[in-house]
């Protein structure tokens, strides 16, 4: 009787194997990524970006007959095709099709070209970070510029010094923004195709003519990201009055920073954000070193919104930062402190071109938070990028995170390591031993 039961079990198993192989032989587009970091699937940033496209995306790889390489590339591109079937991949062998390679300006094997809506973008490699960055540039292609004022010791978007904003500038370029620097003493006007003007913590006062150029730009509806610093407006007092900003007197001190190991109270932590389109879904902790207030209370038709508010225990220290930090009632301004504000008003029709278009300005009481030294802390990088996208009226890509890759490091606790060791060294051998014993006992009975 046991032999008949075993024969039936074997028959059922064989049928199951045949059915399973037949099921696996069918080409499925769906997939499952069970890794904790999702390293074999696209990040939410890439998925959100693909939703912004409407039309065919063509990725061309110039490579010879290398089946293994082509197979790996096809598997990688399939991750994008799963969410955007209109993304097409093709291979061109430069040796067999030299005219095609010449038409694309390709001189070596291994080059990659992405195309969309008549625009081309050359990729430096094939990874999610590089392909997504290339798609960013294709989506954002325009003749609008991001201009950083220069000539007054501002933070440079291409600088490598600790106080510069080179890391952020490179990321803006990777996202498709043409970034340029503008010295108003040489070019006394701001171009009309400026998507956003960035005033990044000037250390020297602007000349009257330069101030007039900035005021004219704002009066005509220009969008602005202004990074202030404690102590001085660098000659932009008229602009501060226009936006309803109090003088930047004092530094925000945050004693709650000690709870997370930050010993310097001049590093204000922020986890409380306003209700604003640029902050939708943003919940990361951010750090603002040596910040001042940026609370805007403008006159009509300006409308102001609070973007970042410090903790209730913070205050604005009006005296020099030496010795023990202590709040002096009647001298220092109590918290919570507004560290960043957004302002809007209807654009002049002759400049905006359409009714209902809003002029956008963000004022931040700190420029250190996006410097090369501190931009990697918490959510500083993503927050700065969100504000720039919003100021430049690039709402279509506002929800797309600036991070396109995940951490792929595997971290195991001692408990996990113990369970894995017990399973491989004890549990699995024990199961096999029990199975072998049962088979041996069954055969002896028959």
Secondary structure as the mmCIF struct_conf table of DSSP 4:
data_model
#
loop_
_struct_conf.conf_type_id
_struct_conf.id
_struct_conf.beg_label_comp_id
_struct_conf.beg_label_asym_id
_struct_conf.beg_label_seq_id
_struct_conf.end_label_comp_id
_struct_conf.end_label_asym_id
_struct_conf.end_label_seq_id
HELX_RH_AL_P HELX_RH_AL_P1 UNK A 2 UNK A 24
TURN_TY1_P TURN_TY1_P1 UNK A 25 UNK A 25
BEND BEND1 UNK A 26 UNK A 26
BEND BEND2 UNK A 35 UNK A 35
TURN_TY1_P TURN_TY1_P2 UNK A 36 UNK A 37
TURN_TY1_P TURN_TY1_P3 UNK A 39 UNK A 40
BEND BEND3 UNK A 41 UNK A 41
HELX_RH_AL_P HELX_RH_AL_P2 UNK A 44 UNK A 50
TURN_TY1_P TURN_TY1_P4 UNK A 51 UNK A 52
BEND BEND4 UNK A 55 UNK A 55
STRN STRN1 UNK A 57 UNK A 62
BEND BEND5 UNK A 65 UNK A 65
HELX_RH_AL_P HELX_RH_AL_P3 UNK A 67 UNK A 83
TURN_TY1_P TURN_TY1_P5 UNK A 85 UNK A 86
STRN STRN2 UNK A 87 UNK A 92
TURN_TY1_P TURN_TY1_P6 UNK A 94 UNK A 96
HELX_RH_AL_P HELX_RH_AL_P4 UNK A 98 UNK A 103
TURN_TY1_P TURN_TY1_P7 UNK A 104 UNK A 105
BEND BEND6 UNK A 108 UNK A 108
TURN_TY1_P TURN_TY1_P8 UNK A 109 UNK A 110
STRN STRN3 UNK A 112 UNK A 116
TURN_TY1_P TURN_TY1_P9 UNK A 117 UNK A 118
STRN STRN4 UNK A 119 UNK A 123
BEND BEND7 UNK A 124 UNK A 125
BEND BEND8 UNK A 127 UNK A 127
HELX_RH_AL_P HELX_RH_AL_P5 UNK A 128 UNK A 140
BEND BEND9 UNK A 142 UNK A 143
STRN STRN5 UNK A 145 UNK A 149
BEND BEND10 UNK A 151 UNK A 153
HELX_LH_PP_P HELX_LH_PP_P1 UNK A 154 UNK A 156
TURN_TY1_P TURN_TY1_P10 UNK A 157 UNK A 158
BEND BEND11 UNK A 161 UNK A 161
TURN_TY1_P TURN_TY1_P11 UNK A 162 UNK A 163
BEND BEND12 UNK A 164 UNK A 164
HELX_RH_AL_P HELX_RH_AL_P6 UNK A 166 UNK A 174
TURN_TY1_P TURN_TY1_P12 UNK A 175 UNK A 176
STRN STRN6 UNK A 178 UNK A 182
TURN_TY1_P TURN_TY1_P13 UNK A 184 UNK A 186
BEND BEND13 UNK A 187 UNK A 187
BEND BEND14 UNK A 189 UNK A 189
TURN_TY1_P TURN_TY1_P14 UNK A 192 UNK A 193
STRN STRN7 UNK A 194 UNK A 200
BEND BEND15 UNK A 203 UNK A 204
HELX_LH_PP_P HELX_LH_PP_P2 UNK A 205 UNK A 207
HELX_RH_AL_P HELX_RH_AL_P7 UNK A 208 UNK A 219
TURN_TY1_P TURN_TY1_P15 UNK A 220 UNK A 221
STRN STRN8 UNK A 224 UNK A 227
STRN STRN9 UNK A 229 UNK A 229
TURN_TY1_P TURN_TY1_P16 UNK A 230 UNK A 231
STRN STRN10 UNK A 232 UNK A 232
TURN_TY1_P TURN_TY1_P17 UNK A 234 UNK A 235
HELX_RH_AL_P HELX_RH_AL_P8 UNK A 237 UNK A 242
TURN_TY1_P TURN_TY1_P18 UNK A 243 UNK A 244
STRN STRN11 UNK A 245 UNK A 245
HELX_LH_PP_P HELX_LH_PP_P3 UNK A 246 UNK A 247
BEND BEND16 UNK A 250 UNK A 250
STRN STRN12 UNK A 251 UNK A 253
HELX_RH_3T_P HELX_RH_3T_P1 UNK A 255 UNK A 260
TURN_TY1_P TURN_TY1_P19 UNK A 261 UNK A 261
TURN_TY1_P TURN_TY1_P20 UNK A 265 UNK A 266
STRN STRN13 UNK A 267 UNK A 270
STRN STRN14 UNK A 272 UNK A 273
BEND BEND17 UNK A 275 UNK A 275
HELX_RH_3T_P HELX_RH_3T_P2 UNK A 277 UNK A 279
TURN_TY1_P TURN_TY1_P21 UNK A 280 UNK A 281
STRN STRN15 UNK A 286 UNK A 289
TURN_TY1_P TURN_TY1_P22 UNK A 290 UNK A 290
STRN STRN16 UNK A 296 UNK A 296
HELX_LH_PP_P HELX_LH_PP_P4 UNK A 298 UNK A 299
TURN_TY1_P TURN_TY1_P23 UNK A 300 UNK A 301
STRN STRN17 UNK A 303 UNK A 309
TURN_TY1_P TURN_TY1_P24 UNK A 312 UNK A 313
STRN STRN18 UNK A 315 UNK A 317
BEND BEND18 UNK A 319 UNK A 319
BEND BEND19 UNK A 321 UNK A 321
BEND BEND20 UNK A 323 UNK A 324
TURN_TY1_P TURN_TY1_P25 UNK A 329 UNK A 331
BEND BEND21 UNK A 332 UNK A 332
STRN STRN19 UNK A 333 UNK A 334
BEND BEND22 UNK A 335 UNK A 335
STRN STRN20 UNK A 338 UNK A 346
HELX_LH_PP_P HELX_LH_PP_P5 UNK A 347 UNK A 348
HELX_RH_AL_P HELX_RH_AL_P9 UNK A 349 UNK A 352
BEND BEND23 UNK A 354 UNK A 354
TURN_TY1_P TURN_TY1_P26 UNK A 355 UNK A 356
HELX_LH_PP_P HELX_LH_PP_P6 UNK A 357 UNK A 357
STRN STRN21 UNK A 358 UNK A 364
BEND BEND24 UNK A 365 UNK A 365
BEND BEND25 UNK A 367 UNK A 367
HELX_RH_3T_P HELX_RH_3T_P3 UNK A 368 UNK A 370
BEND BEND26 UNK A 371 UNK A 371
TURN_TY1_P TURN_TY1_P27 UNK A 372 UNK A 376
BEND BEND27 UNK A 377 UNK A 377
TURN_TY1_P TURN_TY1_P28 UNK A 378 UNK A 379
HELX_RH_AL_P HELX_RH_AL_P10 UNK A 380 UNK A 391
TURN_TY1_P TURN_TY1_P29 UNK A 392 UNK A 393
HELX_RH_3T_P HELX_RH_3T_P4 UNK A 395 UNK A 397
TURN_TY1_P TURN_TY1_P30 UNK A 398 UNK A 399
BEND BEND28 UNK A 400 UNK A 400
BEND BEND29 UNK A 402 UNK A 402
HELX_RH_AL_P HELX_RH_AL_P11 UNK A 414 UNK A 422
HELX_RH_PI_P HELX_RH_PI_P1 UNK A 423 UNK A 427
HELX_RH_AL_P HELX_RH_AL_P12 UNK A 428 UNK A 445
#
